[in-house]
Every structure is written in C-alpha cells, then in structure tokens.
Amino acid sequence: MLTNFFNGLFETAEISVTSFLLCLGAALGLGLILALAYMYKNKYTKSFVLTLALLPAVVCVVIMMVNGNIGAGVAVAGAFSLVRFRSIPGSAKEITMLFLAMGAGLVAGMGYLGFAFIFTLLMCIISIVYNTLDFGTKKNSLQYKTVAITIPEDLDYTNVFDDVFEKYTSEHDLIKVKTTNMGSLFKLTYNLTMKDPSKEKEMIDTLRCRNGNLEIAVSKQATTVSEL
C-alpha cells in the first residue's frame, strides 16, 4: 500500500523513495554550497541566500516529476522562462546565481548527482576567485563618476563646462537640471567618464573657478539599473 502511494496515480516513470530522497538531499546540499559561496565577500540578505539554498531542491523535484513526459517538460520549461524579479530589479550577479541554482537542481533532478556536484563546486570556486580578485570592477569604478555642480541663476548652463570636461573626460552627459534655493541657483548633474582618475581634484578646482566656488559633489556613478 505504501509503495503504491509513492508510485503516483498516473502512468509515469516510477521513482523509488530512496532515489527521491537521495536526489532531494543532494539538491539541498548543492543549494547550501551555492548560498555559502554567495555569502563570501558579498552583501546579501537572508531571503536571497535562503532562496539559493532551497531553489535547487524545488527544481530537482519538478524535473523528477516530469521525467519522461515530453509535454510536461515543455510546460515546465515555459513556466521557468517566466521567472523574474518582481518590483525590485536584481543585479546581474544575483540573477546569475539564481540560474546556477536552477541549473544545479535540473542536473540533480535528472539523476546525475556527480555531475551536479562537479558543476556546482567548479562554478562556486570560479565565482569566489573572480570576486576575490575584483575582476572587472576596480578599474571601472574609478573611471565613472557622477558630478553635481551648483551654479548661479544668471550663468547659462548649456555649454558652460564643456571645455573643462573635454580636457578631463572622454565622455560627459548632462542628465539632470534642478532649481534650488528659491530658484536663485541651478544644480546640474553630469555623468562623466574620466580620462585619468588621478586628476579628479584638478578638475574640481577648475570647476570651482567657473561656478563661483559654489557646491560641487562627486560620487561613484550608479550602474545598478544598466548593469544587466
């Protein structure tokens, strides 16, 4: 009676309880490895690492249940293609880890537990190495800046700083104009790509001479939205 209960009600490939528990346990182990790898030198939230830990097991069970059924497999593939972040956009790193978790769960669900562990361990090691080396981030973060410049209302802001930016930057783009101090001042916001990040102070001193020594703020350029 108990054996018939686990065999299911429909005519599909039979999965033994031992195989099911083995694959499920392996998927949970893979999820734990992925979660620990992401937590290493990364900012994270409890909800995200919990998702990484459980997602391989969920995918594993779904793949085991549709194993051998082509129609159900196509339906599941279509359902997974709709997976996305809700209102808050995720970074490329977070989405990549979610796909890794889904891939590990898929391989485990197909019964290739050895390949699943090799894939997970290899990808986690590579991710940790790249993250430790700051691969592709350190140099870029110094080049891209956002500059907010306050100018008096009688100064035409259209091309007032173009010659300065042409000297110190390879690209500059005026992205925002805002009135402040009861309309007596303008606040201009630029996105810049520095030619030489070490000349940032020299550029600021030149801008101060042009805007009457009013406030200038320089910050790292936000790349979260365009990261993907």
C-alpha positions in Angstrom: 0.0 0.0 0.0 2.8 2.4 0.9 4.7 1.5 -2.2 1.6 2.3 -4.4 1.2 5.6 -2.6 4.7 6.8 -3.7 4.3 5.4 -7.3 1.7 8.1 -8.1 -1.7 8.0 -9.6 -0.7 8.4 -13.3 1.4 6.3 -15.7 4.8 7.9 -15.4 8.3 6.5 -14.9 8.5 5.1 -11.3 10.8 6.8 -8.9 11.8 4.9 -5.8 11.6 6.6 -2.4 15.3 6.0 -1.9 16.2 7.7 -5.2 13.8 10.6 -4.5 15.4 11.2 -1.1 18.9 10.9 -2.4 18.3 13.4 -5.2 16.5 15.8 -2.9 19.3 15.6 -0.3 21.9 16.2 -3.0 20.0 19.2 -4.3 19.7 20.7 -0.7 23.5 20.2 -0.4 24.1 21.9 -3.7 21.9 24.8 -2.6 23.9 25.1 0.7 27.1 25.3 -1.3 25.8 28.0 -3.6 24.5 30.0 -0.7 27.8 29.8 1.2 29.7 30.8 -1.9 27.5 33.8 -2.5 27.9 34.9 1.2 31.7 35.0 0.8 32.7 38.7 0.5 29.2 39.7 -0.9 26.4 41.8 0.5 23.4 39.6 0.9 20.0 39.4 2.5 18.6 36.4 4.5 15.8 36.0 2.0 18.1 35.7 -1.0 20.5 33.2 0.5 17.5 31.2 1.7 16.2 31.2 -1.9 19.6 30.0 -3.2 19.6 27.2 -0.6 16.1 25.9 -1.5 15.8 26.6 -5.2 17.9 23.6 -6.4 15.7 21.3 -4.4 12.5 22.8 -5.9 13.8 22.5 -9.4 15.1 19.0 -8.7 11.7 17.7 -7.6 9.9 19.3 -10.5 12.3 17.7 -13.0 11.9 14.3 -11.3 8.2 14.5 -11.5 8.1 15.3 -15.3 10.9 12.9 -16.2 9.9 11.0 -19.3 6.9 13.2 -20.1 7.8 15.5 -23.0 4.6 17.5 -22.8 5.0 18.2 -19.1 8.7 19.0 -19.7 7.8 21.7 -22.3 5.2 23.2 -19.9 7.7 23.4 -17.1 10.3 25.0 -19.4 7.8 27.6 -20.3 6.9 28.2 -16.7 10.6 28.7 -15.7 11.0 31.1 -18.7 8.6 33.5 -16.9 10.7 33.6 -13.7 11.9 37.1 -13.0 12.4 39.6 -10.2 9.2 41.4 -9.1 9.3 45.2 -8.3 12.9 45.5 -7.2 15.4 44.8 -10.0 18.2 42.3 -9.2 21.8 42.7 -10.1 23.5 40.6 -12.7 25.3 38.6 -10.0 22.1 37.7 -8.2 20.4 36.6 -11.4 23.4 34.5 -12.4 23.4 32.8 -9.0 19.7 32.0 -9.4 20.4 30.5 -12.8 23.2 28.4 -11.3 20.9 27.2 -8.6 18.3 26.2 -11.2 20.9 24.5 -13.4 22.2 22.5 -10.4 18.7 21.4 -9.4 17.9 20.4 -13.0 21.1 18.2 -13.3 20.3 16.7 -9.9 16.7 16.0 -10.9 17.9 14.1 -13.9 19.8 11.8 -11.6 23.4 12.9 -12.5 24.4 13.7 -8.9 28.1 13.5 -9.6 27.9 16.0 -12.5 25.7 18.2 -10.4 28.3 18.4 -7.6 31.2 19.0 -10.0 29.2 21.7 -11.8 28.3 23.5 -8.5 31.7 23.3 -6.9 33.5 24.4 -10.1 31.2 27.4 -10.6 31.4 28.4 -6.9 35.2 28.2 -6.9 35.4 30.4 -10.1 32.9 32.9 -8.6 34.9 33.2 -5.4 38.2 33.6 -7.3 36.8 36.4 -9.5 35.1 38.1 -6.6 38.4 38.0 -4.5 40.3 39.5 -7.4 37.7 42.2 -8.0 37.6 41.0 -11.6 36.4 43.8 -14.0 35.3 46.2 -11.3 38.1 48.1 -9.6 39.4 50.0 -12.6 35.9 50.8 -14.0 34.6 52.2 -10.7 37.4 54.8 -10.7 36.6 56.0 -14.2 32.8 56.5 -14.0 31.7 59.5 -11.8 28.6 61.5 -11.2 29.2 65.2 -10.6 26.6 67.6 -9.1 27.5 71.3 -9.7 25.7 74.3 -8.3 25.7 77.5 -10.4 24.1 80.9 -10.0 20.9 81.5 -12.0 22.5 84.2 -14.3 25.0 81.7 -15.6 24.0 79.9 -18.8 24.5 76.2 -18.1 24.1 74.9 -21.6 27.8 74.7 -22.6 29.4 76.4 -19.6 31.6 73.4 -18.6 32.1 71.7 -22.0 35.7 72.8 -22.4 36.6 71.6 -18.9 35.0 68.2 -19.4 36.7 67.8 -22.8 40.0 68.2 -21.1 39.5 65.8 -18.2 36.9 63.3 -19.5 36.3 61.1 -22.5 32.5 61.3 -22.2 30.2 63.7 -20.4 26.4 63.8 -20.3 24.1 66.3 -18.6 21.4 64.1 -17.1 19.6 66.5 -14.7 18.9 70.2 -14.1 17.3 71.3 -10.9 16.5 74.7 -9.4 17.3 75.2 -5.8 17.5 78.0 -3.1 14.1 79.5 -4.1 15.2 79.5 -7.8 18.3 81.6 -7.3 20.6 78.6 -8.1 20.7 75.8 -10.6 22.0 72.3 -9.7 23.4 70.4 -12.7 24.1 66.6 -12.6 26.6 65.1 -15.0 27.7 61.5 -15.7 31.4 61.5 -16.6 34.0 59.0 -17.8 37.3 60.2 -16.5 40.4 60.1 -18.8 42.7 60.0 -15.8 41.0 59.4 -12.3 44.1 60.8 -10.6 43.2 64.3 -11.9 39.8 64.4 -10.2 40.9 67.1 -7.7 42.4 69.2 -10.5 39.1 69.1 -12.4 37.1 70.1 -9.3 39.4 73.1 -8.7 38.9 74.2 -12.3 35.1 73.8 -12.0 35.2 75.9 -8.7 36.7 78.8 -10.6 33.9 78.6 -13.2 30.9 78.2 -10.8 31.9 80.9 -8.3 33.1 78.4 -5.7 29.6 77.1 -5.0 29.0 73.5 -4.0 30.4 70.6 -6.1 29.7 67.0 -5.2 31.5 64.0 -6.9 30.3 60.4 -6.4 30.7 57.0 -7.9 28.3 56.6 -10.9 25.4 54.3 -10.1 25.4 51.3 -12.5 22.7 49.1 -10.9 20.0 49.9 -13.4 22.1 49.4 -16.5 24.1 46.5 -15.0 22.3 43.9 -17.0 
